[in-house]
């Protein structure tokens, strides 16, 4: 019986003989996993945005004559001329109304030209 008490006494003295954890150890154990998860989510979200931006830039660079497009203001027209920084759209067939837009004002290409599909 005394032998058992001696073992328990040795076990408790060995457990308390370790130094108390420092502030950095506590930080790493408690906050590092949370910071790691937030970092991974931020990386994945920013990667998606950059891919979307790349796709938009490619769409703007591939604009050509006779494409049907929609502007960010909701105007739908047919591309008449593509210049370096601007696009000329024909918005009314009957009265031949043409409008110039900044290239970045194009939101989406609605239909490819008939020449490109043939």
PyMOL commands that set and color helices and strands:
alter all, ss='L'
color gray80, all
select helices_A, chain A and resi 2-16+23-30+32-61+103-105+114-117
alter helices_A, ss='H'
color red, helices_A
select strands_A, chain A and resi 68-71+76-82+86-92+97-102+106-111
alter strands_A, ss='S'
color yellow, strands_A
deselect
rebuild
show_as cartoon
